[in-house]
Amino acid sequence: MGIVISLLVVVMCCLVIWRTSDAFEASSELIGENLRDGVRGATINAIGSSIPELFTTIFFLVVLKNSESFSGGLGTTTGSAIFNGMIIPSLVIITVVGAGLVKYVPVSKKVLIRDGVALLLAELVLIFIIGDTTLSWHHGLILILVYVGYIIFMFRTMSAAPVVLDDKEGKQEHIIPISRLKALVTLDLQQLLYRNSPFTKRRAWIQLIIAMIIMGAACLMLVVACQWMGSERFKLPFIEKEFHGFNIPIIFVSVVIASAATSVPDTILSIRDARAGNYDDAVSNAIGSSIFDVCVALGLPLLVYTLVYGEITMDVTILEDSAELRILLFILTALAVLIYLFGTSMGKVKAILLLSLYAIFMLYIVDQSMNWGFTNGIAQCLGDLNAIINR
């Protein structure tokens, strides 16, 4: 019963995140209308849609306040990066190719190389700096600086964008009005806030901030649900009865459950971009979100938490699990980037390959969390690689 309760809470959190992602999509489209070459997807879209990962990592640290809390954040951001890099491009391909919109998804090699290399570099930094038994503020700062460097490079290499209408005129899209009650139930923020009023960039920013607040509340409940699921026993508020969880490390719960739940906005934005023909943005949003997850969604909470509460001392077992996960993340990302770049297009074959990689990753995580032993050989190899790296 405890597992069912936890899963129901996770599903509700997913629904809230899913509905508020509509507000992200509308706001980011207007805010980033002057950006080109996949820059909007890798910056505005990626940052906005990756806010759930940031909030989830923050709440893991605030709620648990120990080394296990950091592993929960690490599992969320790592799992989300793998989800973004494999599931989202696959769904983009399946959606547009399956609907007959195109025979394959044309994505600029420039965008794939730029974002793919940046993600691999970010993951290399993660492998080398999160290998100590003690984590401090400078570890988080290094990760953030990597992202700052990526953003600077993005804007310095961005080509000129076409001239657009003055913001004061606003977006004049026709929106069919619905009742405020229905808008509230469906979390249609644009209907709740503005209805038929012009949707300006100022209003887009306000809507984006409100959506972030709502998502933050959903992410807090998501962290609590993951904590319940990983516990041996837990109690619900105001209920004395004890419920049972899986009794597994929180890193394994977060890498599967929290990462998928927080990747909902990335998925929706990428699919909508692809349906609109913005294929570079659709793929760069997925990869750019992974870069944000690794650098900022993990680095910023680590920086702030260690400045306020002091250094984090990692438990040996958690350190080993996180080391294996980071190395596996790099290997899977490298394979995914090779799949992206092979050939001249992204079609169904690549979608199948990416989905297969993710399935293998899920099997590994489930086997390790349940101690079945089938993938112990892989875990040993990953541990040996980590030992070599940290000599």
C-alpha positions as CSV (number, residue, x, y, z in Angstrom):
1,M,0.0,0.0,0.0
2,G,2.9,2.3,0.8
3,I,4.3,2.0,-2.8
4,V,0.8,2.7,-4.3
5,I,0.5,5.8,-2.2
6,S,3.9,7.0,-3.2
7,L,3.2,6.3,-6.9
8,L,-0.1,8.2,-6.7
9,V,1.7,11.3,-5.3
10,V,4.3,11.0,-8.1
11,V,1.6,10.8,-10.7
12,M,-0.1,13.9,-9.3
13,C,3.2,15.8,-9.3
14,C,3.7,14.7,-13.0
15,L,0.3,16.1,-13.9
16,V,1.0,19.4,-12.3
17,I,4.4,19.7,-13.9
18,W,2.9,18.6,-17.3
19,R,0.1,21.3,-17.1
20,T,2.4,24.1,-16.1
21,S,4.8,23.2,-18.9
22,D,2.2,24.7,-21.2
23,A,2.9,28.1,-19.6
24,F,6.7,27.5,-20.1
25,E,6.1,26.8,-23.8
26,A,4.0,29.9,-24.4
27,S,6.4,32.1,-22.4
28,S,9.6,30.8,-23.8
29,E,8.3,31.1,-27.4
30,L,7.8,34.8,-26.9
31,I,10.8,35.5,-24.8
32,G,13.2,33.7,-27.1
33,E,11.7,34.8,-30.5
34,N,14.9,36.6,-31.5
35,L,17.1,33.6,-30.9
36,R,18.3,31.3,-33.7
37,D,20.4,28.3,-34.6
38,G,18.9,26.2,-31.8
39,V,20.0,28.7,-29.2
40,R,16.4,29.2,-27.9
41,G,16.0,25.5,-27.4
42,A,19.4,25.2,-25.6
43,T,18.9,28.3,-23.4
44,I,15.4,29.7,-22.8
45,N,13.6,26.4,-23.3
46,A,16.2,24.3,-21.6
47,I,16.5,26.5,-18.5
48,G,12.8,27.0,-18.1
49,S,11.9,23.4,-18.6
50,S,14.7,22.2,-16.3
51,I,13.5,24.2,-13.3
52,P,11.9,21.0,-11.9
53,E,15.3,19.3,-11.6
54,L,16.7,22.4,-9.9
55,F,13.8,22.5,-7.4
56,T,14.0,18.8,-6.8
57,T,17.7,18.9,-6.0
58,I,17.2,21.8,-3.7
59,F,14.4,20.1,-1.8
60,F,16.4,16.9,-1.5
61,L,19.1,18.8,0.3
62,V,16.7,20.8,2.4
63,V,14.5,17.9,3.4
64,L,17.1,15.2,4.1
65,K,20.2,17.4,5.0
66,N,22.8,14.6,4.7
67,S,25.0,12.8,2.2
68,E,22.0,10.8,1.0
69,S,20.2,14.0,0.2
70,F,23.0,15.0,-2.3
71,S,22.8,11.5,-3.8
72,G,19.1,12.1,-4.4
73,G,19.8,15.3,-6.3
74,L,22.6,13.6,-8.2
75,G,20.3,10.7,-9.1
76,T,17.6,13.2,-10.3
77,T,20.0,15.3,-12.5
78,T,21.9,12.3,-13.8
79,G,18.8,10.3,-14.6
80,S,17.2,13.4,-16.2
81,A,20.2,14.0,-18.4
82,I,20.1,10.4,-19.7
83,F,16.3,10.6,-20.2
84,N,16.7,13.9,-22.1
85,G,19.5,12.5,-24.3
86,M,17.7,9.3,-25.2
87,I,14.0,9.3,-24.6
88,I,13.2,12.9,-25.8
89,P,15.0,12.7,-29.2
90,S,13.3,9.3,-29.7
91,L,9.9,10.6,-29.0
92,V,10.5,13.6,-31.3
93,I,11.4,11.2,-34.1
94,I,8.5,8.9,-33.4
95,T,6.0,11.8,-33.2
96,V,6.8,13.7,-36.4
97,V,7.8,10.7,-38.5
98,G,5.0,8.5,-37.2
99,A,2.5,11.3,-38.0
100,G,3.8,11.6,-41.5
101,L,5.0,15.1,-41.1
102,V,8.5,14.2,-42.4
103,K,10.4,11.1,-43.4
104,Y,13.2,11.9,-41.0
105,V,14.1,14.7,-38.5
106,P,16.7,17.1,-40.1
107,V,18.9,18.5,-37.4
108,S,21.9,20.7,-38.0
109,K,25.3,18.9,-37.5
110,K,26.5,22.2,-36.0
111,V,23.9,22.1,-33.3
112,L,24.5,18.4,-32.5
113,I,28.3,18.8,-32.3
114,R,28.1,22.0,-30.3
115,D,25.7,20.8,-27.7
116,G,26.9,17.2,-27.7
117,V,30.6,18.2,-27.0
118,A,29.4,20.7,-24.4
119,L,27.5,18.0,-22.6
120,L,30.4,15.6,-22.6
121,L,32.7,18.2,-21.3
122,A,30.3,19.1,-18.5
123,E,30.0,15.4,-17.5
124,L,33.8,15.0,-17.5
125,V,34.0,17.9,-15.1
126,L,31.3,16.2,-12.9
127,I,33.3,13.0,-12.9
128,F,36.5,14.6,-11.7
129,I,35.2,17.1,-9.1
130,I,32.5,15.0,-7.4
131,G,34.9,12.2,-6.6
132,D,36.1,13.3,-3.1
133,T,34.6,12.1,0.1
134,T,34.0,15.8,1.0
135,L,32.0,18.2,-1.1
136,S,32.4,22.0,-0.7
137,W,31.1,25.2,-2.2
138,H,33.8,25.4,-4.8
139,H,32.6,22.2,-6.4
140,G,29.3,23.7,-7.1
141,L,30.9,27.0,-8.3
142,I,33.0,25.1,-10.9
143,L,29.9,23.4,-12.3
144,I,28.1,26.7,-12.6
145,L,31.1,28.4,-14.3
146,V,31.1,25.6,-16.9
147,Y,27.5,26.5,-17.7
148,V,28.3,30.2,-17.8
149,G,31.0,29.4,-20.3
150,Y,28.6,27.4,-22.4
151,I,26.0,30.2,-22.5
152,I,28.7,32.8,-23.4
153,F,29.8,30.6,-26.3
154,M,26.2,30.1,-27.4
155,F,25.5,33.8,-27.7
156,R,28.9,34.7,-29.2
157,T,28.4,32.2,-32.0
158,M,24.7,32.9,-32.6
159,S,23.8,34.3,-36.0
160,A,21.7,37.5,-36.4
161,A,17.9,37.1,-36.0
162,P,15.2,38.7,-38.1
163,V,13.6,41.9,-36.9
164,V,10.4,41.4,-35.0
165,L,7.5,43.7,-34.0
166,D,7.8,45.9,-30.9
167,D,6.9,44.2,-27.7
168,K,4.3,46.7,-26.8
169,E,2.0,45.3,-29.5
170,G,2.1,41.9,-27.8
171,K,1.2,38.6,-29.3
172,Q,-2.2,38.7,-31.0
173,E,-2.8,35.0,-31.1
174,H,-6.5,34.1,-30.8
175,I,-7.2,32.1,-27.7
176,I,-10.6,30.5,-27.2
177,P,-11.8,31.6,-23.8
178,I,-12.8,29.0,-21.2
179,S,-14.3,29.4,-17.7
180,R,-12.0,30.4,-14.9
181,L,-13.0,27.3,-13.0
182,K,-11.9,25.1,-15.9
183,A,-8.7,27.1,-16.3
184,L,-8.0,26.6,-12.6
185,V,-8.6,22.9,-12.7
186,T,-6.5,22.4,-15.9
187,L,-3.8,24.9,-14.6
188,D,-4.2,27.0,-17.8
189,L,-2.2,30.0,-16.5
190,Q,-2.6,32.1,-19.6
191,Q,-6.4,31.9,-19.3
192,L,-6.3,32.6,-15.6
193,L,-3.9,35.5,-15.8
194,Y,-4.7,37.3,-19.1
195,R,-7.5,35.6,-21.0
196,N,-7.8,37.7,-24.2
197,S,-5.4,40.4,-23.2
198,P,-2.2,40.8,-25.4
199,F,0.5,38.5,-24.3
200,T,3.6,40.7,-24.0
201,K,7.2,39.7,-23.0
202,R,6.6,41.3,-19.6
203,R,3.5,39.1,-19.1
204,A,5.4,36.1,-20.4
205,W,8.1,36.6,-17.7
206,I,5.4,36.9,-15.0
207,Q,3.7,33.7,-16.3
208,L,7.0,31.9,-16.3
209,I,7.7,32.9,-12.7
210,I,4.3,31.8,-11.5
211,A,4.7,28.5,-13.3
212,M,8.0,28.0,-11.6
213,I,6.4,28.5,-8.2
214,I,3.7,25.9,-8.9
215,M,6.3,23.5,-10.2
216,G,8.3,24.1,-7.1
217,A,5.5,23.0,-4.9
218,A,5.0,19.9,-7.1
219,C,8.7,19.1,-6.8
220,L,8.6,19.3,-3.0
221,M,5.9,16.7,-3.0
222,L,7.9,14.6,-5.5
223,V,10.9,14.6,-3.1
224,V,8.7,13.5,-0.2
225,A,7.2,10.7,-2.4
226,C,10.7,9.5,-3.4
227,Q,11.7,9.5,0.2
228,W,8.7,7.4,1.1
229,M,9.4,5.0,-1.7
230,G,13.0,4.5,-0.7
231,S,12.3,4.1,3.0
232,E,11.8,0.8,4.8
233,R,8.8,2.3,6.7
234,F,7.1,5.7,6.6
235,K,4.1,7.5,8.1
236,L,1.7,9.9,6.4
237,P,0.9,13.2,8.1
238,F,-1.9,12.8,10.7
239,I,-2.0,9.0,10.2
240,E,-0.4,6.8,12.8
241,K,-0.3,3.7,10.6
242,E,3.1,2.7,9.1
243,F,3.5,2.0,5.4
244,H,6.3,0.1,3.7
245,G,8.6,1.3,0.9
246,F,11.2,-0.5,-1.2
247,N,14.0,0.0,1.4
248,I,16.5,1.0,-1.3
249,P,19.0,3.9,-1.5
250,I,17.3,7.2,-2.5
251,I,19.8,7.6,-5.5
252,F,18.1,4.6,-7.2
253,V,14.6,5.9,-6.7
254,S,15.5,9.4,-7.9
255,V,17.4,8.3,-11.0
256,V,14.2,6.5,-12.2
257,I,11.2,8.2,-10.7
258,A,12.2,11.8,-10.0
259,S,14.2,12.1,-13.2
260,A,11.4,11.0,-15.4
261,A,8.8,13.2,-13.6
262,T,11.0,16.3,-13.8
263,S,11.7,15.7,-17.5
264,V,8.0,16.2,-18.5
265,P,8.4,19.9,-19.5
266,D,11.5,19.1,-21.6
267,T,9.6,16.3,-23.4
268,I,6.6,18.4,-24.2
269,L,8.6,21.5,-25.4
270,S,10.7,19.3,-27.7
271,I,7.7,17.6,-29.2
272,R,5.9,20.8,-29.8
273,D,9.0,22.4,-31.4
274,A,9.3,19.4,-33.6
275,R,5.7,19.6,-34.7
276,A,6.2,23.2,-35.5
277,G,9.2,22.4,-37.7
278,N,11.8,23.7,-35.2
279,Y,13.9,20.6,-35.3
280,D,17.1,22.2,-34.1
281,D,15.3,23.6,-31.0
282,A,13.6,20.3,-30.4
283,V,16.9,18.4,-30.1
284,S,19.0,21.2,-28.6
285,N,16.4,21.7,-25.8
286,A,16.9,18.1,-24.8
287,I,20.7,18.3,-24.9
288,G,20.8,21.8,-23.4
289,S,18.5,20.7,-20.6
290,S,21.0,17.9,-19.8
291,I,23.8,20.5,-19.6
292,F,21.7,22.7,-17.3
293,D,20.9,19.6,-15.1
294,V,24.5,18.6,-14.7
295,C,25.9,22.1,-14.2
296,V,23.2,24.3,-12.6
297,A,20.5,22.0,-11.2
298,L,23.2,20.2,-9.3
299,G,25.9,22.9,-8.9
300,L,23.7,25.7,-7.6
301,P,22.0,23.8,-4.8
302,L,25.4,22.3,-3.8
303,L,27.0,25.8,-3.8
304,V,24.2,27.4,-1.7
305,Y,23.8,24.5,0.7
306,T,27.5,24.1,1.5
307,L,27.9,27.9,2.0
308,V,25.0,27.8,4.6
309,Y,25.4,24.4,6.2
310,G,29.1,23.6,5.6
311,E,30.7,20.7,3.7
312,I,28.9,17.5,2.8
313,T,30.7,14.3,3.8
314,M,29.8,11.4,1.5
315,D,29.1,7.9,2.8
316,V,31.4,5.4,1.2
317,T,28.6,3.3,-0.3
318,I,26.8,6.4,-1.7
319,L,30.1,7.6,-3.1
320,E,30.7,4.4,-4.9
321,D,27.1,4.3,-6.3
322,S,27.3,7.9,-7.4
323,A,30.8,7.4,-9.0
324,E,29.4,4.4,-11.1
325,L,26.4,6.5,-12.1
326,R,28.5,9.4,-13.3
327,I,30.8,7.2,-15.4
328,L,27.8,5.4,-16.8
329,L,26.2,8.8,-17.7
330,F,29.3,9.8,-19.7
331,I,29.5,6.4,-21.5
332,L,25.8,6.5,-22.5
333,T,26.0,10.2,-23.5
334,A,29.0,9.4,-25.7
335,L,27.1,6.6,-27.4
336,A,24.0,8.8,-27.8
337,V,26.1,11.6,-29.5
338,L,27.7,9.0,-31.8
339,I,24.2,7.9,-32.8
340,Y,23.1,11.5,-33.4
341,L,26.0,12.2,-35.7
342,F,26.1,8.9,-37.6
343,G,24.5,9.3,-41.0
344,T,22.8,12.3,-42.5
345,S,19.4,12.2,-40.7
346,M,17.6,11.1,-37.5
347,G,15.0,8.5,-38.3
348,K,13.3,5.5,-36.8
349,V,16.5,3.4,-36.6
350,K,18.2,6.0,-34.4
351,A,15.0,6.2,-32.2
352,I,15.1,2.4,-31.6
353,L,18.8,2.5,-30.8
354,L,18.4,5.3,-28.3
355,L,15.4,3.6,-26.6
356,S,17.4,0.4,-26.4
357,L,20.2,2.2,-24.6
358,Y,17.7,3.7,-22.1
359,A,16.2,0.3,-21.5
360,I,19.6,-1.2,-20.8
361,F,20.2,1.7,-18.4
362,M,16.9,1.0,-16.6
363,L,17.7,-2.7,-16.3
364,Y,21.1,-1.9,-14.8
365,I,19.5,0.5,-12.2
366,V,16.7,-1.9,-11.2
367,D,19.2,-4.8,-10.8
368,Q,21.6,-2.8,-8.7
369,S,18.9,-1.4,-6.5
370,M,17.4,-4.8,-5.9
371,N,20.7,-6.6,-5.5
372,W,19.9,-9.3,-8.0
373,G,23.5,-9.5,-9.0
374,F,23.1,-9.8,-12.8
375,T,24.9,-6.6,-13.5
376,N,27.6,-6.8,-10.8
377,G,30.2,-7.3,-13.5
378,I,29.3,-4.0,-15.1
379,A,29.3,-2.3,-11.7
380,Q,32.8,-3.7,-11.0
381,C,34.1,-2.4,-14.3
382,L,32.6,1.1,-13.6
383,G,34.2,1.0,-10.1
384,D,37.6,0.1,-11.6
385,L,37.3,3.0,-14.0
386,N,36.5,5.3,-11.2
387,A,39.5,4.0,-9.2
388,I,41.8,4.7,-12.2
389,I,40.4,8.2,-12.6
390,N,40.9,9.1,-8.9
391,R,44.4,7.8,-8.5
